[in-house]
Amino acid sequence: MTRIAFLDVDGTILEHGSLIAPSTVTAIRQARANGHLVWLCTGRAQGDIHPDVTAIGFDGAISNGGAYATRNGEMLVRHPMRRDDVAAIEDYFAAHGIHYFLQSHEAVFASPGIEPVTREYVRQRLAQRAAAGLDVPATTAIPRTRPLAEVDRDQVAKAVFVSPAADTVAHAAAELGERFHVIPGSIPLPGGSNGEIGLTGVTKGSAILEVLALLGLDPADAIGIGDSWNDVEMFQVVGTPVAMGNAVPELQAQAGRVTTAVLDDGVHNAFAELGLI
């Protein structure tokens, strides 16, 4: 039976913004050679997916946390925000002095000041890892960005923020209201908070259901593998959800099935256990 697997990128395929376990590449290519479908399912913009990830080879990609999906260059799913939604989010950030990124399908756009702040956060985290005797990656996961002045606000899919306050995820959700989906982000910070803001109902799970309907496949036969809070809705719609070993325990509990960590052959071990390879 042909199965379809949806894979998150950061923390699932890619670690520290640049590291991929060789077994992950082998597993994905072997699963596809065996007749299964493997799709990316990421919160990143399509244009911000690491080229080493793209080079592995996939059957399609869901990006921007479910706002877009493409296959062989064809746009299958497209749900950008309205311009007034983007304005409401940016007004909130301005009122509270929060730095942010706006994402479209093609690129990531940075508000003035966010890159130095993010780089300082990453520098602190790497220093903490070095002090603890842990490996320090050669590169960081800071997005490749364009100036905010270049963004087309009719094409924005989501916003990502970095805040000095620890409670911004809950505060933003309360202040922005039910139209918006606010969740913790995946940027590892030594303090403050990081989060993502999209439209309610536009998630990885909603995009997966749209893709499966177009492909004529049953969600019960689908696999979803991830490690972040934007993977919750993916876990809810696929028949076989799998959390990475590096995911927080609360997220692992939501998936039920747990594989090993991203650089500890997590994708390979999941594919082997599920019979894809």
Backbone as a ProteinNet text record, in pm:
[ID]
protein_1_A
[PRIMARY]
MTRIAFLDVDGTILEHGSLIAPSTVTAIRQARANGHLVWLCTGRAQGDIHPDVTAIGFDGAISNGGAYATRNGEMLVRHPMRRDDVAAIEDYFAAHGIHYFLQSHEAVFASPGIEPVTREYVRQRLAQRAAAGLDVPATTAIPRTRPLAEVDRDQVAKAVFVSPAADTVAHAAAELGERFHVIPGSIPLPGGSNGEIGLTGVTKGSAILEVLALLGLDPADAIGIGDSWNDVEMFQVVGTPVAMGNAVPELQAQAGRVTTAVLDDGVHNAFAELGLI
[TERTIARY]
84.3	0	87.6	58	129.3	85.1	181.9	151.6	213.2	166	219.1	263.9	385.1	441.3	465.7	423	445.8	551.5	661.1	773	793.5	796	840.1	987.9	1038	1177.7	1264.5	1248.8	1337.3	1307.7	1410.9	1395.5	1350.7	1319.7	1278.3	1374.8	1393.1	1494.9	1624	1609.1	1721.7	1740.2	1865.1	1896.2	1998.1	1981.2	2072.3	2077.7	1976.4	1971.7	2055.3	2138.5	2226.7	2260.5	2232.4	2276	2163.8	2194.3	2100	2167.8	2102.8	2157.7	2161.1	2272.3	2277.6	2167.9	2129.8	2025.5	1890.8	1868.7	1743.4	1733.7	1842.1	1845.1	1820.4	1890.3	1875.9	1732.9	1672.7	1538.1	1435.1	1443.9	1347	1358.3	1479.5	1497.8	1456.7	1483.3	1444.9	1294.3	1228.8	1082.9	1018.2	1068.5	1014	1043.6	1163.2	1196.1	1105.9	1058.2	968.4	823.7	798.7	666.3	581.5	638.8	565.4	587.4	496.9	507.3	561.9	653.8	708.9	699.2	627	605.9	671.4	723.5	761.6	635.7	641.4	529	588.1	617.1	699.8	633	676.6	634.3	713.3	820.5	904.1	835.6	876.4	839	905.1	840.8	899.2	1038.9	1055	1183.4	1289.5	1250.9	1345.7	1378.6	1335.1	1371	1516.9	1594.2	1737.6	1760.8	1852.8	1875.8	1917.6	1985.7	2023.9	1901.5	1796.7	1671.7	1603.1	1590.7	1526.6	1596.4	1729.9	1808.4	1781.6	1723.6	1693.4	1594.5	1495.3	1392.7	1263	1154.6	1023.4	915.8	800	688.4	604.6	624.9	553.1	590.5	536.9	571.9	455	421.6	332.4	422.9	399	486	404.6	476.7	413.2	305.9	331	238.4	102.1	94.5	-31.1	-95.3	-36.3	-95.2	-74.6	32.6	62	101.2	75.5	124.8	149.5	261.7	298.1	340.1	324.7	371.8	418.2	544.1	600.9	579.5	596.7	584.1	441.9	342.4	201.7	151.8	85.6	28.5	-103.5	-108.4	-228.5	-312.6	-245.7	-313.2	-259.9	-349.8	-306.2	-404	-359.2	-444.3	-367.8	-333.8	-268	-366.2	-312.5	-395.1	-452.6	-561.2	-608.3	-515.3	-511.3	-425.5	-460.8	-590.5	-626.9	-586.2	-576.6	-525.9	-378.1	-302.8	-160.3	-144.6	-227.2	-220.3	-248.8	-346.2	-379.2	-261.7	-194.1	-78	35.8	64	174.1	143.6	18.7	-18.7	6.6	-23.5	2.2	151.6	232.7	377.1	429.2	382	428.9	391.2	270.7	223.7	304.4	364	434.8	584.9	636.1	779.6	837.3	765.6	807.1	865.3	981.6	1043.3	980.2	979.2	907.9	954	914.7	927.5	787.3	769.1	650.2	693.5	614	647.1	545.4	595.6	513.5	552.5	498.5	538.4	686.2	731.2	865.1	975.3	943.8	1052.7	1009.3	1109.3	1089.7	1135.4	1054.3	1082.6	1098.3	1208.7	1245.1	1215.2	1151.7	1131.8	1266.2	1281.2	1408.7	1447.7	1569.4	1619.4	1608.7	1530.8	1512.4	1635.2	1708.8	1823.2	1931.7	1969.9	2067	2016.7	1887.7	1830.6	1836.6	1796	1794.9	1936.5	2030.1	2168.8	2225.2	2186.5	2233	2172.9	2045.9	1984.1	2058.1	2088.5	2157.6	2298.5	2366.9	2502	2500.1	2401.3	2390.5	2364.3	2276.9	2245	2366.9	2442.8	2561.1	2666.6	2678.1	2771.7	2730.4	2600.4	2551.5	2581.8	2565.3	2596.3	2745.3	2828.8	2972.5	3013	2954.4	2985.6	2942.6	2838.7	2789.6	2862.1	2959.6	3034.8	2963.9	2861.1	2785.1	2842.4	2814.6	2860.6	2798	2876.6	2827.6	2822.6	2705.5	2696.4	2774.9	2818.4	2898.2	2813.6	2684.5	2597	2473.3	2396.7	2275.2	2152.8	2035.3	1910.3	1839	1910.9	1848.4	1802.3	1677.2	1627.2	1702.3	1710.9	1762.1	1648.6	1670.4	1557.3	1575.8	1462.6	1459.2	1407.8	1431.4	1379.3	1226.7	1169.7	1024.6	960.5	1032.4	978.2	944.3	1000.3	977.8	858.9	794.9	689.6	562.1	495.5	363	262.9	192.9	104.9	-23.6	-39.8	-148.7	-106.4	21.7	73.4	127.6	106.2	162.7	84.8	157.5	96	94.3	199.9	209.7	314.7	315.1	415.4	486.9	613.9	693.9	754.6	738.8	789	891.5	977	1073.8	1051.1	1013.8	975	1059.5	1093	1166.7	1078.9	946.5	853.7	826.9	815.4	796.2	653.7	557	416	351.5	431.2	374.6	281.2	305.5	217.5	75.3	60.6	-72.1	-130.5	-47.2	-93.9	-142.2	-65.6	-104.7	-234.3	-249.4	-371.5	-493.4	-478.1	-589.7	-623.5	-521	-545.2	-589.3	-535.9	-569.4	-703.9	-742	-874.4	-878.9	-1000.1	-1020	-989.1	-979.4	-948.6	-806.8	-721.3	-580.6	-541.5	-450.3	-395.8	-255.2	-235.4	-106.2	-48.5	72.4	134.7	281.3	341.1	485.2	565.3	673.4	759.8	870.3	959.9	1065.4	1205.1	1215.9	1347.9	1393.7	1507.1	1551.6	1612	1542.7	1586.2	1629.7	1730	1769.1	1675	1587.3	1492.5	1387.4	1286.2	1178.6	1090.9	1032.6	945.3	946.3	911.2	905.1	773.8	708.2	581.8	549.1	442	393.6	247.9	209.1	71	22.3	-83.3	-147	-297	-370	-514.5	-570.3	-671.3	-738.9	-793.7	-769.5	-816.1	-717.6	-610.9	-504.9	-386.5	-373.1	-271	-210.9	-109.1	-54.8	-163.1	-246.4	-352	-452	-494.6	-591.8	-533	-405.1	-340.8	-324.4	-291	-278.6	-410.7	-521.2	-651.6	-681.7	-646.2	-666.8	-582.2	-455	-364.9	-413.8	-452.2	-498	-623.8	-713.7	-835.3	-800.4	-704.4	-663.2	-594.3	-522.7	-451.8	-539.9	-657.8	-746.8	-697.8	-630.3	-575.9	-651.2	-652	-724.2	-634	-679.6	-598.7	-558.8	-638.7	-605.8	-476.8	-438	-315.7	-196	-216.4	-109.9	-28.6	97.2	191.7	234.7	244.5	295.3	403	520.8	633.8	678.9	685.3	724.7	768.7	807.1	860.2	815.9	730.9	697.1	547.1	508	366.9	285.3	348.8	270.8	245.2	290.9	262.8	140.3	81.4	-31.3	-145.6	-182.8	-295.3	-261.4	-135.7	-93.4	-117	-77.2	-98.5	-246.7	-331.5	-475.1	-543.6	-487.1	-557.6	-500.6	-373.8	-315.3	-345.4	-344.1	-370.3	-256.2	-132.5	-14.4	70.5	44.4	129.1	252.9	366.5	492.5	564.5	599.2	677.6	824.8	909.3	1052.8	1095.2	1206.4	1256.9	1301.5	1327.8	1367.8	1249.2	1126.3	1007.6	983.6	915.5	885.8	789.2	792.3	707	558.6	511.6	369.2	330.1	420.1	391.9	403.2	499.5	512.2	386	327.8	205.5	90	85.2	-21.5	-8.3	115	134.6	108.5	155.4	139	257.3	297.7	413.3	533.9	650.2	769.8	887.3	962.4	1084	1204.1	1323.9	1443.8	1462.3	1569.2	1590.1	1639.1	1639.1	1664.8	1800.4	1906.1	2037.3	2068.4	1969.4	1983.9	1896.4	1894.4	1825.3	1674.4	1617.2	1475.1	1383.9	1405.4	1321	1343.1	1467.7	1498.9	1431.9	1442.1	1384.1	1231.9	1170.5	1024.6	983.3	1053.6	1019.6	1037.9	1144.4	1167.9	1058.7	1021.5	919.8	783.6	757.1	627.9	626.2	739.8	744.1	761.3	803.5	825.1	958.6	1052.6	1184.3	1219
-119.4	0	124.2	215.3	342.8	428.3	481.6	571.5	708.1	808.2	942.6	991.5	1046.4	1098.3	1248	1323.6	1467.6	1495	1559.8	1583	1731.6	1766	1898.1	1914.4	2037.1	2060.4	2081.8	2197.3	2230.4	2140.2	2071.8	1981.3	1842.1	1822.4	1691.4	1641.6	1723	1693.7	1768.5	1892	1985	2024.3	2024.9	2068.9	2181.6	2282.2	2397.2	2474.7	2461.8	2538.3	2485.1	2380.1	2334.9	2186.5	2116.5	1977.9	1880.6	1780.9	1676.5	1541.8	1452.9	1318.9	1246.9	1186.4	1114.1	1008.6	946.7	844.3	902.6	1031.6	1096.3	1105.6	1146.7	1155.6	1018.4	917.9	781.8	731.7	756	706.5	769.4	900.6	970.2	920.2	909.5	864.7	719.1	635.3	495.2	477.9	556.1	548.7	585.2	689	729	624.2	565.3	459.4	338.4	318.9	207.9	238.1	355.6	388.7	473	516.8	601.7	749.2	834	977.6	1043.6	1137.3	1211.4	1360.6	1432	1575.6	1650.9	1769.5	1862.3	1924.4	1955.5	2022.5	2114.6	2237.1	2326.3	2460.4	2523.3	2659.3	2762.8	2721.2	2813.3	2857.3	2974.2	3014.6	2920.9	2900.3	2812.8	2861	2992.2	3046.9	3043.6	3002.6	2997.8	2854.5	2756.5	2617.7	2596	2539.4	2521.7	2440.9	2485.6	2413.2	2267.9	2237.2	2097.8	2010.8	2070.4	1997.2	1974.5	2080.6	2069.7	1966	1959	1869.2	1721.5	1690.6	1550.9	1494.4	1576.9	1535.3	1499.3	1566.9	1544.6	1546.9	1494	1490.3	1617.1	1701.3	1827	1894.3	2013.7	2088.4	2173	2157.1	2248.8	2345.7	2474.9	2574.2	2677.3	2764.3	2871.3	2819.3	2702.4	2647.8	2612.8	2587.7	2546.3	2648.4	2765.7	2868.8	2840.5	2767.8	2737.5	2590.6	2534.1	2400.9	2395.4	2334.7	2325	2183	2148.6	2020.2	2042.1	2007.4	2023.1	2163.7	2263.4	2401.7	2453.9	2367.5	2408.4	2441.7	2556	2595.4	2520.9	2439.2	2361.7	2425.4	2491.8	2554.8	2696.9	2792.9	2932.2	3005.3	3041.7	3111	3225.4	3331.1	3445.6	3522.4	3603.4	3688.6	3805.5	3862.5	3989.5	4100.1	4207.9	4320.7	4378.1	4382.2	4436.5	4343.5	4213	4120.5	4147.6	4168.6	4199.7	4329.9	4428.9	4557	4540.7	4456.9	4435.7	4374.2	4278.8	4214.5	4315	4391.6	4487.1	4598.8	4639.7	4740.3	4687.2	4559.9	4498.6	4498.6	4458.8	4457.3	4597.7	4696.7	4834.5	4885.9	4853.5	4901.6	4844	4726.1	4658.8	4646	4715.1	4717.1	4581.4	4502.5	4365.4	4359.7	4297	4275.4	4153.3	4152.4	4043.9	4021.9	3906.2	3872.2	3856.4	3895.9	3860.9	3762.9	3657.6	3556.9	3554.6	3550.8	3524.4	3386.4	3347	3218.4	3220.9	3334.3	3339.6	3374.8	3450.1	3505.3	3542	3581.5	3629.2	3774.3	3859.4	4003.3	4043.5	4113.8	4142.8	4287.2	4306.1	4441.2	4498.7	4632.3	4692.8	4650.8	4602.3	4569.3	4424.1	4343.5	4206.1	4118.4	4139.8	4052.2	4067.9	4191.7	4201.8	4138.1	4155.8	4096.1	3944.4	3888.3	3743	3687	3755.7	3709	3710.5	3809.1	3813.2	3698	3669.3	3553.9	3425.2	3408.9	3287.9	3282.7	3397.5	3400.6	3355.6	3403.6	3364.3	3214.3	3162.5	3020.2	2935	2973.3	2897.2	2903.5	3019.1	3031.2	2939.3	2928.9	2838.6	2693.2	2657.5	2520.6	2490.4	2587.8	2567.2	2552	2634.5	2627.3	2494.2	2434.2	2306.3	2187.5	2217	2110.6	2045.8	2111.7	2057.6	2108.2	2035.9	2077	2210.4	2293.9	2422.8	2418.4	2437.7	2431.6	2542.9	2517	2616	2732.9	2708.8	2814.5	2823.1	2929.2	2948.3	2937.6	2933.2	2915.9	3048.4	3159.1	3288.5	3293.8	3329.8	3326.9	3422.2	3383.8	3474.5	3569.7	3699	3791.9	3903.7	3968.9	4092.1	4203.4	4328.3	4439.3	4439.6	4479.9	4483.2	4574.8	4677.1	4771.7	4704.6	4585.5	4518.4	4423.2	4402.1	4300.6	4345.8	4253.3	4275.6	4225.9	4316.2	4278.1	4209.5	4190.3	4107.6	3961.9	3932.9	3797.6	3737.5	3803.7	3756.9	3636.4	3534.4	3411.7	3406.6	3455	3447.3	3546	3566.5	3649.9	3567.2	3595.1	3532	3643	3636	3743.3	3694.2	3786.6	3765	3876.4	3838.4	3936.8	3922.5	4034.5	4025.5	3977.4	3982.3	3939	3789.3	3722.9	3578.4	3536.1	3627.6	3589.8	3640.4	3673.4	3736.8	3644	3514.3	3422.6	3432.6	3422.5	3430.6	3570.7	3673.2	3811	3845.2	3802.8	3830.5	3758.9	3635.5	3560.1	3630.2	3680.1	3747.1	3880.1	3955.9	4089.5	4087.1	3994.6	3990.9	3923.2	3829.8	3770.1	3640.3	3588.3	3453.6	3439.4	3549.4	3537.2	3485.4	3498.7	3464.1	3342	3265.2	3143.7	3177.9	3185.7	3224.1	3104.9	3064.7	2948.3	2977.9	2902.3	2918.3	2885.8	2958.5	2933.4	2835.7	2814.6	2714.6	2774.7	2908.3	2970.2	2952	2884.6	2859.2	2984.7	3042.4	3166.3	3140.7	3213.5	3200.3	3274	3358.5	3434.8	3497.2	3560.4	3619.5	3512.5	3541.4	3444.2	3464.1	3359.3	3357.7	3290	3340.6	3280.1	3303.3	3238.4	3249.5	3292.6	3377.2	3422.6	3400.7	3322.7	3300.4	3314.7	3280.3	3286.4	3159.3	3173.9	3057.9	2971.9	2843.2	2750.8	2725.9	2803.5	2781.6	2720.5	2590	2515.7	2408.2	2343.3	2229	2122.9	2103.2	2004	2036.2	2162.5	2200.1	2182.7	2216.9	2201.8	2054.3	1972.4	1828.1	1771.9	1810.2	1761	1806.6	1930.8	1978.8	1899.8	1876.5	1802.8	1659.5	1594.1	1455.7	1444.8	1542	1541.3	1552.9	1638.9	1655.5	1530.2	1458.8	1338.4	1214.2	1227.5	1112.9	1011.6	1059.1	970.5	986.3	879.4	875.5	927.4	1024.9	1072	959.4	854.5	743.7	674.3	685.1	621.6	716.6	840.5	939.9	936.3	975	982.8	1127.6	1176.1	1310.6	1306.6	1362.1	1359.3	1501.9	1539.4	1675.3	1688.6	1811.7	1834.8	1965.6	2044.1	2178.4	2193.7	2304.8	2326.6	2351.6	2392	2406.4	2271.5	2163	2028.6	1965.2	2030.7	1972.2	1938	2032.2	2008	1899.8	1887	1776.1	1643.4	1636.7	1514.6	1478.6	1580.6	1556.9	1500	1522	1480.5	1355.2	1320.6	1202.2	1077.8	963.8	839.7	795.8	835.9	795.5	917.6	983.4	1095.3	1044	1107.7	1067.9	1193.8	1198.8	1309.8	1272.2	1368.9	1346.9	1332.7	1264.4	1247.6	1376.3	1480.5	1610.7	1703	1658.2	1738.5	1741	1845.2	1853.9	1742	1695.1	1582	1604.5	1728.7	1756.1	1729.4	1761.6	1737.9	1589	1522.5	1378.4	1306.4	1354.3	1292.5	1309.5	1423.3	1446.7	1353.7	1322.7	1232.7	1087.6	1050.9	912.1	825.3	830.8	755	848.8	803.3	887.1	811.7	879.9	823.9	886	862.2	919.4	1063.5	1129.4	1271.1	1294.1	1420.7	1460.5	1412.2	1420.6	1375.1	1234.5	1170.1	1032.6	939.9	964.8	879	876	989.1	991.1	959.5	1025.6	1000.6	858.6	815.8	679.8	574.9	590.8	491.5	488.9	605.7	610	541.1	570.7	509.1	357.1	312.4	167.9	100.4	162.3	103.9	96.5	195.2	201.7	127.1	66.6	-18.4	54.8	182.3	256	219.1	172.3	130.8	-5.4
0	0	0	-90	-92.9	24.9	98.3	209.6	181.5	252.5	238.5	375.3	381	506.2	491.9	592.4	597.6	704.8	665.8	756.7	783.7	910.1	951.6	912.1	911.8	875.1	999	1064.6	1177.5	1297	1343.2	1456.5	1416.6	1287.4	1237.5	1130.3	1025.7	924.1	955	996.1	1009.2	1155.5	1201.1	1336.6	1331.1	1417.5	1425.2	1294.3	1211.7	1089	975.2	1001.3	893.8	897	1005.4	1020.6	986.3	902.2	865.4	887.4	960.6	979.1	844.8	806.3	677.8	664.6	775.9	770	729.7	758.4	719.3	567.8	504.2	358	296.5	348.6	297	311.7	428.5	455.5	362.4	343.3	257.7	114.2	63.9	-73.9	-91.5	8.5	-2.4	4.8	91.7	101.6	-31.3	-96.2	-225.7	-332.3	-327	-422.1	-402.8	-280.8	-250.4	-288.4	-345.2	-393.8	-301	-187.8	-94.5	-129.3	-82.9	-104.6	21.7	4.8	117.8	87.5	172.2	156.9	272.2	242.9	348.3	407.2	535.5	601.3	707.6	669.2	750.1	778	884	913	835.7	772.7	696	567.3	517.4	382.4	282.5	169	66.6	28.6	16.8	-22.1	86.3	207.9	319.2	359.8	280.9	311.2	272.1	362.4	340.3	212.2	125.9	0	19.1	129.2	154.1	181.7	237.4	258	124.2	45.3	-85.6	-173.4	-162	-246.8	-217	-102.1	-69.5	-170.9	-206.9	-301.6	-232	-268.8	-207.8	-315.8	-280.6	-374.1	-371.5	-272.6	-261.1	-131.2	-108.6	12.1	59.8	186.8	257.9	333	317.7	380.4	457.1	528.5	605.1	700.3	759.2	857.2	801.7	670	609.1	518.5	504.7	419.8	271.7	239.1	99.9	85.2	-33	-67.2	-216.6	-254.7	-395.3	-429.9	-556.9	-609.4	-752.4	-779.1	-913.7	-969.2	-882.6	-924.9	-931.3	-907.1	-911.8	-771.3	-757.4	-629.3	-607.1	-502.4	-471.6	-361.8	-267.4	-152.9	-140.6	-121.8	-108.2	-17.8	103.5	199.6	267.4	192.5	257.2	345	434.3	518.8	438.5	487.7	433.3	481.5	406	441.1	578.9	614.6	745.1	859.2	832.2	933.5	960.9	854	869.7	947	917.3	987.5	1135.3	1170.5	1311.6	1387	1323.7	1386.7	1402.6	1297.2	1304.8	1404.5	1415.1	1515.2	1656.2	1677	1808.3	1838.9	1741.5	1762.6	1792.7	1718.1	1736.9	1874.7	1921	2050.7	2166	2144.1	2253.2	2229.1	2128.4	2103	2070.1	1987.8	1956.1	1815.2	1801.9	1671.7	1605.5	1469.1	1403.5	1260.1	1207.1	1066.2	1007.6	882	805.2	695.6	674.8	575.5	462.1	340.8	224	172	58.3	1.7	-37.2	-91.8	-149.4	-50.5	56.6	136.1	277.5	357	493.8	499.3	560.6	567.4	713.7	743.4	881.4	918.4	1034.4	1085.5	1129	1127.4	1167.5	1309.4	1323.7	1456.1	1495.8	1423.2	1471.3	1450	1341.8	1318.1	1424.3	1463.4	1573.5	1702.7	1733.4	1854.1	1845.9	1732.3	1717	1721.6	1658.2	1660.8	1802.7	1881.6	2019.6	2099.6	2076.2	2142.7	2106.9	1976.9	1932.8	1990.5	1994.1	2051.5	2196.2	2272.3	2412.8	2426.2	2339.7	2347.7	2315.1	2211.9	2175	2285.2	2350.9	2462.5	2577	2601.3	2705.6	2670.6	2542.7	2500.4	2517	2478.5	2490.7	2636.8	2724.6	2867	2927.5	2869.7	2919.5	2855.9	2769.1	2704.2	2588.3	2533.1	2421.1	2288.8	2181.5	2049.1	2010	1945.5	1897.3	1745.5	1684.1	1538.1	1471.6	1348.7	1276.3	1226.5	1203.3	1154.2	1241.8	1222.8	1301.5	1212.7	1276.7	1203	1177.3	1181.8	1156.4	1010.8	986.2	848.1	756.7	630.6	526.8	494.6	517.5	514.5	413.4	383.3	306.2	397.5	361.4	443.1	443.9	556.3	569.8	465.5	422.2	324.3	190.8	166.6	38.5	38.5	154.1	162	92.3	23.8	-32.2	71.5	136.6	247.2	202.3	73.6	22.8	6.9	35	16.7	146	259.1	386.7	438.1	479.7	531.1	682.7	746.7	892.4	941.6	1072.2	1137.3	1243.2	1261.9	1366.5	1450.4	1581.8	1666.7	1767.4	1808.4	1916.3	2017.2	2138.7	2239.1	2365	2429.6	2556.1	2671.2	2654.6	2759.6	2747.8	2860.9	2861.4	2828.2	2838.7	2824.9	2696.8	2595	2475.7	2398.7	2397.5	2324.7	2379.6	2510.8	2572	2558.9	2575.8	2568.7	2428	2326.1	2187.9	2152.2	2196.8	2168.9	2229	2351.7	2418.9	2352.5	2315.3	2261.9	2115.1	2035.3	1893.5	1867	1952.3	1940.5	1861.6	1845.7	1793.4	1644.8	1572.6	1429.3	1406.8	1508.2	1491.2	1573.5	1516.6	1577.4	1626.2	1758.4	1815.4	1891	1854.9	1918.3	1948.7	2041.2	2066	1940.8	1919	1804.8	1838.4	1742.1	1758.6	1762.3	1769.9	1784.2	1928.5	1950.5	2087.7	2150.6	2244.6	2307.6	2451.3	2499.2	2640.7	2734.2	2680.4	2761.3	2672.7	2733.2	2655.1	2594.4	2478.8	2413.9	2263.5	2194.8	2049.3	2010.5	1906.8	1867.8	1722.4	1678.2	1542.3	1544.8	1451.3	1441.6	1298.2	1285.4	1157.2	1172.5	1069.5	1076.1	1139.2	1221.8	1278	1164.7	1172.7	1070.3	959.3	952.9	854.3	927.2	917.7	992.2	902.2	952.6	879.7	860.2	961.3	950.8	841.8	832.2	729.1	590.1	573	442.3	406.1	503.9	478	426.7	488.8	444.5	301.6	267.7	130.9	31.4	67.5	-20.8	-39.8	68.7	59.7	-25.6	-12.9	-95.6	-243.1	-276.2	-415.6	-469.5	-381.7	-423.5	-417.9	-357.6	-343.3	-242.1	-136.6	-34	97.1	176.1	302.7	415.2	494.4	607.7	703.8	711.6	800.8	760.4	634.1	585.3	586.4	631.2	630	758.8	746.1	858.3	873.1	996.1	1021.5	1126.7	1097.5	1191	1219.2	1347.7	1382.5	1526.3	1561.8	1696	1758.4	1688.6	1735.4	1756.4	1819	1848.7	1724.2	1613.7	1490.3	1422.9	1487.7	1437.9	1503.9	1602.6	1675	1580.1	1495.1	1403.5	1300.4	1264.5	1179	1249.5	1376.3	1454.2	1462.1	1465.7	1483.4	1360.2	1240.4	1118.4	1053.5	1081.5	1018.4	1102	1033.9	1104.7	1193.8	1156.1	1233.5	1265.6	1379.1	1420.3	1494.3	1469.7	1533.6	1581	1708.4	1762.5	1766.8	1741.8	1750.3	1896.4	1917.7	2052.9	2116.9	2035.2	2088.3	2112.3	2084.1	2113.7	2264.5	2310.8	2453.8	2491.8	2616.1	2656.9	2630.8	2646.3	2624.8	2479.2	2386.7	2245.2	2212.1	2272.5	2253.9	2299.8	2408.5	2459	2361.5	2292.5	2195.8	2075.5	2036.7	1923.2	1962.2	2079.4	2123	2083.1	1958.8	1910	1905.9	1955.2	1962.7	1900.7	1814.6	1758.8	1830.8	1781.9	1842.4	1794.7	1840.9	1813.1	1670.3	1631.1	1493.2	1441.8	1522.1	1479	1527.3	1588.2	1636.4	1551.3	1421	1323.4	1342.8	1390.1	1421.8	1304.2	1188.9	1071.8	1021	1012.9	966.1	1054	1184.7	1274.6	1263.9	1246	1230.2	1100.6	991.3	863.6	869.1	935.8	946.9	1029.3	1140	1226.1	1155.7	1071.4	1003.2	869.9	832.8	714.2	582.7	587.1	462.3	399.3	482.6	433.4	493.5
[MASK]
+++++++++++++++++++++++++++++++++++++++++++++++++++++++++++++++++++++++++++++++++++++++++++++++++++++++++++++++++++++++++++++++++++++++++++++++++++++++++++++++++++++++++++++++++++++++++++++++++++++++++++++++++++++++++++++++++++++++++++++++++++++++++++++++++++++++++++++++++++++

